[in-house]
């Protein structure tokens, strides 16, 4: 399950709302694509919290998620 905890409107791009989002997810397998929400685009800097293991993910400008809490 994905829950939008918070979102901040940034701009409209061709009638699509670009938003910086804070998401709650049950597992990393549920990380959405940048355009998974109809009429909305997840912007760079958005974060997702994996409730199962406590990890955080951040979205980059190309729409890719990166684990922010895993050791490299």
Backbone as CSV, one residue per row, in Angstrom:
resi,resn,N_x,N_y,N_z,CA_x,CA_y,CA_z,C_x,C_y,C_z
1,UNK,0.843,-1.173,0.000,0.000,0.000,0.000,0.894,1.244,0.000
2,UNK,0.511,2.233,-0.751,1.214,3.516,-0.795,0.279,4.589,-0.246
3,UNK,0.803,5.388,0.669,0.051,6.511,1.206,0.854,7.778,0.981
4,UNK,0.194,8.806,0.476,0.843,10.106,0.338,0.684,10.819,1.677
5,UNK,1.782,10.961,2.378,1.771,11.624,3.690,1.649,13.131,3.525
6,UNK,2.375,13.658,2.524,2.382,15.094,2.284,2.805,15.328,0.838
7,UNK,2.351,16.412,0.257,2.839,16.801,-1.070,2.826,18.322,-1.163
8,UNK,3.807,18.825,-1.892,3.942,20.255,-2.100,3.921,20.528,-3.595
9,UNK,2.975,21.345,-4.014,2.868,21.700,-5.418,4.080,22.535,-5.827
10,UNK,4.663,22.203,-6.997,5.788,22.970,-7.524,5.361,23.780,-8.744
11,UNK,4.716,23.101,-9.713,4.301,23.784,-10.939,3.407,22.858,-11.752
12,UNK,2.793,23.421,-12.774,2.097,22.621,-13.775,3.013,22.461,-14.972
13,UNK,3.064,21.249,-15.521,3.833,20.952,-16.718,2.901,20.215,-17.668
14,UNK,2.423,20.914,-18.708,1.451,20.326,-19.648,0.249,19.745,-18.914
15,UNK,-0.330,20.506,-18.028,-1.527,20.158,-17.266,-1.313,19.022,-16.269
16,UNK,-0.053,18.696,-15.979,0.279,17.706,-14.958,0.863,18.456,-13.762
17,UNK,0.377,18.140,-12.585,0.848,18.777,-11.363,2.161,18.128,-10.920
18,UNK,3.242,18.893,-10.921,4.543,18.405,-10.454,4.603,18.686,-8.959
19,UNK,4.844,17.627,-8.167,4.766,17.750,-6.712,5.917,17.033,-6.020
20,UNK,6.462,17.652,-4.995,7.433,16.992,-4.122,6.610,16.257,-3.077
21,UNK,6.817,14.949,-2.970,5.969,14.117,-2.118,6.741,13.421,-1.014
22,UNK,6.029,13.155,0.061,6.489,12.282,1.128,5.541,11.087,1.122
23,UNK,6.089,9.901,0.862,5.276,8.698,0.724,5.579,7.700,1.827
24,UNK,4.566,6.955,2.246,4.727,5.803,3.131,4.450,4.575,2.267
25,UNK,5.366,3.604,2.299,5.196,2.379,1.522,5.394,1.182,2.447
26,UNK,4.747,0.065,2.123,4.914,-1.147,2.925,6.241,-1.835,2.637
27,UNK,6.754,-1.700,1.405,8.053,-2.285,1.055,8.606,-1.562,-0.172
28,UNK,9.927,-1.682,-0.366,10.587,-1.017,-1.490,10.048,-1.501,-2.838
29,UNK,9.483,-2.687,-2.872,8.905,-3.210,-4.121,7.750,-2.340,-4.615
30,UNK,7.194,-1.536,-3.728,6.076,-0.660,-4.081,6.499,0.743,-4.507
31,UNK,7.789,1.031,-4.563,8.210,2.377,-4.961,7.592,2.719,-6.315
32,UNK,6.867,3.831,-6.385,6.176,4.167,-7.633,7.111,4.800,-8.666
33,UNK,6.716,4.700,-9.924,7.380,5.445,-10.984,6.984,6.913,-10.805
34,UNK,7.754,7.816,-11.369,7.490,9.248,-11.216,6.102,9.638,-11.696
35,UNK,5.565,8.903,-12.669,4.262,9.259,-13.245,3.146,8.273,-12.888
36,UNK,3.289,7.537,-11.800,2.290,6.534,-11.421,0.970,7.104,-10.912
37,UNK,0.955,8.352,-10.476,-0.279,8.953,-9.985,-0.886,9.797,-11.102
38,UNK,-2.072,9.443,-11.536,-2.722,10.132,-12.650,-2.834,11.629,-12.385
39,UNK,-2.342,12.422,-13.346,-2.429,13.871,-13.246,-1.368,14.494,-12.363
40,UNK,-0.464,13.656,-11.824,0.579,14.149,-10.921,1.921,13.536,-11.318
41,UNK,2.977,14.291,-11.107,4.335,13.817,-11.362,5.142,13.982,-10.083
42,UNK,5.791,12.896,-9.642,6.615,12.955,-8.435,7.916,13.662,-8.798
43,UNK,8.258,14.704,-8.059,9.414,15.542,-8.364,10.678,15.075,-7.647
44,UNK,11.801,15.539,-8.182,13.100,15.336,-7.555,13.040,15.809,-6.103
45,UNK,13.670,15.061,-5.215,13.677,15.422,-3.799,12.550,14.788,-3.007
46,UNK,11.657,14.085,-3.690,10.597,13.370,-2.987,11.218,12.221,-2.209
47,UNK,10.556,11.844,-1.108,11.072,10.751,-0.290,9.991,9.709,-0.056
48,UNK,10.446,8.491,0.217,9.535,7.398,0.548,10.114,6.654,1.751
49,UNK,9.258,6.359,2.715,9.647,5.627,3.917,9.125,4.208,3.802
50,UNK,10.043,3.240,3.811,9.693,1.822,3.805,9.386,1.434,5.251
51,UNK,8.128,1.274,5.550,7.682,1.028,6.923,8.172,-0.321,7.441
52,UNK,8.359,-1.300,6.554,8.778,-2.631,6.973,10.160,-2.635,7.613
53,UNK,11.110,-1.891,7.027,12.484,-1.947,7.549,13.057,-0.587,7.952
54,UNK,12.277,0.489,7.801,12.701,1.807,8.242,13.606,2.552,7.280
55,UNK,13.825,2.001,6.097,14.706,2.675,5.145,13.991,3.818,4.437
56,UNK,14.779,4.825,4.046,14.261,5.965,3.306,14.851,5.953,1.908
57,UNK,14.033,6.366,0.949,14.449,6.465,-0.447,14.213,7.886,-0.918
58,UNK,15.097,8.378,-1.781,14.952,9.704,-2.358,14.917,9.602,-3.868
59,UNK,14.114,10.448,-4.507,14.011,10.443,-5.959,14.937,11.490,-6.560
60,UNK,15.668,11.084,-7.612,16.544,12.029,-8.297,15.817,12.681,-9.470
61,UNK,16.506,13.546,-10.200,15.876,14.310,-11.277,15.504,13.459,-12.487
62,UNK,16.013,12.226,-12.565,15.626,11.353,-13.680,14.507,10.389,-13.297
63,UNK,13.963,10.548,-12.084,12.835,9.720,-11.651,13.238,8.390,-11.040
64,UNK,14.498,8.257,-10.655,14.992,7.029,-10.030,15.027,7.190,-8.508
65,UNK,14.676,6.109,-7.811,14.739,6.098,-6.360,16.103,5.588,-5.910
66,UNK,16.635,6.182,-4.838,17.921,5.766,-4.276,17.780,5.610,-2.773
67,UNK,18.262,4.471,-2.269,18.210,4.201,-0.837,19.130,5.191,-0.130
68,UNK,18.577,5.923,0.823,19.315,6.930,1.554,19.896,6.422,2.875
69,UNK,19.498,5.214,3.282,19.904,4.718,4.583,20.814,3.500,4.490
70,UNK,20.952,2.890,3.329,21.795,1.706,3.179,23.260,2.102,3.100
71,UNK,24.106,1.302,3.697,25.535,1.544,3.611,26.034,1.104,2.251
72,UNK,26.962,1.880,1.710,27.494,1.537,0.391,28.853,0.887,0.517
